[in-house]
Amino acid sequence: MRDTEDGFRIAEEDLRLRGEGEVLGSRQSGTPGFRLAVIELHGDLLAIARDDAQLIHARDPELESERGAALRALLYLFSRDEAVKLLRAG
């Protein structure tokens, strides 16, 4: 790490060494991370999921549509129903 000033390279190495933090918490490092994905392996899919989530939020911010209701159920099942409150906060 002493041989580079490339922020992306440093961030990737930091991720490898310390693991990812919580999406909805304050934990900065450690494991376990995502329940369904390993960021190093599934980063491309996570980026697609993020873009889809932003599109859904733009179209249905209260998650009141049929798809929104399904997403609420998934958030609940994955113990992330607190995320619904955060959506309203912006």
PyRosetta script that sets phi, psi and omega in degrees:
from pyrosetta import init, pose_from_sequence

init()
pose = pose_from_sequence("MRDTEDGFRIAEEDLRLRGEGEVLGSRQSGTPGFRLAVIELHGDLLAIARDDAQLIHARDPELESERGAALRALLYLFSRDEAVKLLRAG")
pose.set_psi(1, -23.2)
pose.set_omega(1, 179.9)
pose.set_phi(2, -70.2)
pose.set_psi(2, -15.4)
pose.set_omega(2, -175.2)
pose.set_phi(3, -93.2)
pose.set_psi(3, 2.9)
pose.set_omega(3, -176.4)
pose.set_phi(4, -136.5)
pose.set_psi(4, 151.1)
pose.set_omega(4, 170.8)
pose.set_phi(5, -117.9)
pose.set_psi(5, 11.4)
pose.set_omega(5, 179.4)
pose.set_phi(6, -73.8)
pose.set_psi(6, 108.8)
pose.set_omega(6, -177.5)
pose.set_phi(7, -59.2)
pose.set_psi(7, -36.2)
pose.set_omega(7, 179.4)
pose.set_phi(8, -66.4)
pose.set_psi(8, -42.4)
pose.set_omega(8, 178.7)
pose.set_phi(9, -63.9)
pose.set_psi(9, -43.5)
pose.set_omega(9, 179.1)
pose.set_phi(10, -63.8)
pose.set_psi(10, -43.1)
pose.set_omega(10, 179.0)
pose.set_phi(11, -63.3)
pose.set_psi(11, -41.4)
pose.set_omega(11, 178.7)
pose.set_phi(12, -63.5)
pose.set_psi(12, -41.6)
pose.set_omega(12, 178.7)
pose.set_phi(13, -67.3)
pose.set_psi(13, -39.5)
pose.set_omega(13, 176.6)
pose.set_phi(14, -61.2)
pose.set_psi(14, -43.1)
pose.set_omega(14, 177.7)
pose.set_phi(15, -61.3)
pose.set_psi(15, -43.5)
pose.set_omega(15, -179.7)
pose.set_phi(16, -63.4)
pose.set_psi(16, -40.9)
pose.set_omega(16, -176.0)
pose.set_phi(17, -77.9)
pose.set_psi(17, -43.8)
pose.set_omega(17, -173.2)
pose.set_phi(18, -104.2)
pose.set_psi(18, -14.5)
pose.set_omega(18, -176.9)
pose.set_phi(19, 82.6)
pose.set_psi(19, 173.7)
pose.set_omega(19, -178.9)
pose.set_phi(20, -86.9)
pose.set_psi(20, 156.1)
pose.set_omega(20, 176.5)
pose.set_phi(21, -87.5)
pose.set_psi(21, -173.9)
pose.set_omega(21, 178.7)
pose.set_phi(22, -83.3)
pose.set_psi(22, 142.7)
pose.set_omega(22, 176.0)
pose.set_phi(23, -73.5)
pose.set_psi(23, -39.6)
pose.set_omega(23, -175.3)
pose.set_phi(24, -114.3)
pose.set_psi(24, 24.5)
pose.set_omega(24, -178.3)
pose.set_phi(25, -138.3)
pose.set_psi(25, -162.3)
pose.set_omega(25, -177.6)
pose.set_phi(26, -113.8)
pose.set_psi(26, -1.2)
pose.set_omega(26, -179.2)
pose.set_phi(27, -66.2)
pose.set_psi(27, 130.4)
pose.set_omega(27, -176.8)
pose.set_phi(28, -93.3)
pose.set_psi(28, -25.5)
pose.set_omega(28, -176.9)
pose.set_phi(29, -154.9)
pose.set_psi(29, 173.4)
pose.set_omega(29, 176.3)
pose.set_phi(30, 106.1)
pose.set_psi(30, 178.8)
pose.set_omega(30, -179.4)
pose.set_phi(31, -128.0)
pose.set_psi(31, 163.9)
pose.set_omega(31, -1.8)
pose.set_phi(32, -76.0)
pose.set_psi(32, 156.5)
pose.set_omega(32, -179.7)
pose.set_phi(33, -102.2)
pose.set_psi(33, -125.7)
pose.set_omega(33, 178.5)
pose.set_phi(34, -60.8)
pose.set_psi(34, 144.3)
pose.set_omega(34, -178.9)
pose.set_phi(35, -79.3)
pose.set_psi(35, -26.0)
pose.set_omega(35, -174.7)
pose.set_phi(36, -116.7)
pose.set_psi(36, -7.9)
pose.set_omega(36, -173.4)
pose.set_phi(37, -141.1)
pose.set_psi(37, 149.5)
pose.set_omega(37, 171.6)
pose.set_phi(38, -110.3)
pose.set_psi(38, 116.2)
pose.set_omega(38, -169.5)
pose.set_phi(39, -56.7)
pose.set_psi(39, -35.7)
pose.set_omega(39, -179.7)
pose.set_phi(40, -65.3)
pose.set_psi(40, -31.4)
pose.set_omega(40, -177.6)
pose.set_phi(41, -94.4)
pose.set_psi(41, -31.7)
pose.set_omega(41, -171.1)
pose.set_phi(42, -115.4)
pose.set_psi(42, 19.8)
pose.set_omega(42, -177.5)
pose.set_phi(43, -55.1)
pose.set_psi(43, -40.7)
pose.set_omega(43, 179.6)
pose.set_phi(44, -62.8)
pose.set_psi(44, -43.1)
pose.set_omega(44, 179.9)
pose.set_phi(45, -68.0)
pose.set_psi(45, -36.4)
pose.set_omega(45, 178.6)
pose.set_phi(46, -65.7)
pose.set_psi(46, -36.1)
pose.set_omega(46, 176.9)
pose.set_phi(47, -64.7)
pose.set_psi(47, -41.1)
pose.set_omega(47, 177.4)
pose.set_phi(48, -64.0)
pose.set_psi(48, -42.7)
pose.set_omega(48, 179.2)
pose.set_phi(49, -63.4)
pose.set_psi(49, -40.0)
pose.set_omega(49, 178.1)
pose.set_phi(50, -61.2)
pose.set_psi(50, -45.9)
pose.set_omega(50, 179.6)
pose.set_phi(51, -61.9)
pose.set_psi(51, -40.6)
pose.set_omega(51, 178.7)
pose.set_phi(52, -65.3)
pose.set_psi(52, -41.7)
pose.set_omega(52, 178.9)
pose.set_phi(53, -62.6)
pose.set_psi(53, -39.8)
pose.set_omega(53, 178.4)
pose.set_phi(54, -64.9)
pose.set_psi(54, -39.3)
pose.set_omega(54, 178.2)
pose.set_phi(55, -65.2)
pose.set_psi(55, -45.4)
pose.set_omega(55, 178.8)
pose.set_phi(56, -60.8)
pose.set_psi(56, -44.9)
pose.set_omega(56, -179.0)
pose.set_phi(57, -63.7)
pose.set_psi(57, -37.2)
pose.set_omega(57, 179.3)
pose.set_phi(58, -66.5)
pose.set_psi(58, -36.6)
pose.set_omega(58, -177.2)
pose.set_phi(59, -84.9)
pose.set_psi(59, -30.7)
pose.set_omega(59, -173.9)
pose.set_phi(60, -144.7)
pose.set_psi(60, 70.3)
pose.set_omega(60, -173.1)
pose.set_phi(61, -62.0)
pose.set_psi(61, -25.8)
pose.set_omega(61, 179.7)
pose.set_phi(62, -94.1)
pose.set_psi(62, 0.8)
pose.set_omega(62, -178.2)
pose.set_phi(63, 52.0)
pose.set_psi(63, 50.2)
pose.set_omega(63, -177.9)
pose.set_phi(64, -97.2)
pose.set_psi(64, -15.0)
pose.set_omega(64, -179.6)
pose.set_phi(65, -72.9)
pose.set_psi(65, 175.8)
pose.set_omega(65, 177.5)
pose.set_phi(66, -59.9)
pose.set_psi(66, -44.2)
pose.set_omega(66, 178.0)
pose.set_phi(67, -66.2)
pose.set_psi(67, -38.7)
pose.set_omega(67, 177.8)
pose.set_phi(68, -61.1)
pose.set_psi(68, -41.3)
pose.set_omega(68, 177.9)
pose.set_phi(69, -63.1)
pose.set_psi(69, -40.3)
pose.set_omega(69, 177.4)
pose.set_phi(70, -63.9)
pose.set_psi(70, -39.8)
pose.set_omega(70, 178.6)
pose.set_phi(71, -66.6)
pose.set_psi(71, -38.0)
pose.set_omega(71, 175.9)
pose.set_phi(72, -59.3)
pose.set_psi(72, -42.7)
pose.set_omega(72, 179.2)
pose.set_phi(73, -62.7)
pose.set_psi(73, -42.8)
pose.set_omega(73, 178.4)
pose.set_phi(74, -64.2)
pose.set_psi(74, -43.3)
pose.set_omega(74, 177.7)
pose.set_phi(75, -59.0)
pose.set_psi(75, -41.2)
pose.set_omega(75, 178.5)
pose.set_phi(76, -64.1)
pose.set_psi(76, -46.1)
pose.set_omega(76, -178.1)
pose.set_phi(77, -62.9)
pose.set_psi(77, -31.4)
pose.set_omega(77, 180.0)
pose.set_phi(78, -94.7)
pose.set_psi(78, 18.1)
pose.set_omega(78, 178.3)
pose.set_phi(79, 55.0)
pose.set_psi(79, 34.6)
pose.set_omega(79, 179.4)
pose.set_phi(80, -123.3)
pose.set_psi(80, 26.3)
pose.set_omega(80, -178.9)
pose.set_phi(81, -64.9)
pose.set_psi(81, -16.8)
pose.set_omega(81, 174.1)
pose.set_phi(82, -62.1)
pose.set_psi(82, -23.3)
pose.set_omega(82, 180.0)
pose.set_phi(83, -62.4)
pose.set_psi(83, -30.5)
pose.set_omega(83, 179.6)
pose.set_phi(84, -61.6)
pose.set_psi(84, -41.0)
pose.set_omega(84, 177.8)
pose.set_phi(85, -64.3)
pose.set_psi(85, -38.3)
pose.set_omega(85, -179.9)
pose.set_phi(86, -67.8)
pose.set_psi(86, -31.1)
pose.set_omega(86, 178.0)
pose.set_phi(87, -60.1)
pose.set_psi(87, -39.8)
pose.set_omega(87, -179.9)
pose.set_phi(88, -68.9)
pose.set_psi(88, -28.7)
pose.set_omega(88, -178.5)
pose.set_phi(89, -74.9)
pose.set_psi(89, -19.4)
pose.set_omega(89, -180.0)
pose.set_phi(90, 94.6)
pose.dump_pdb("model.pdb")
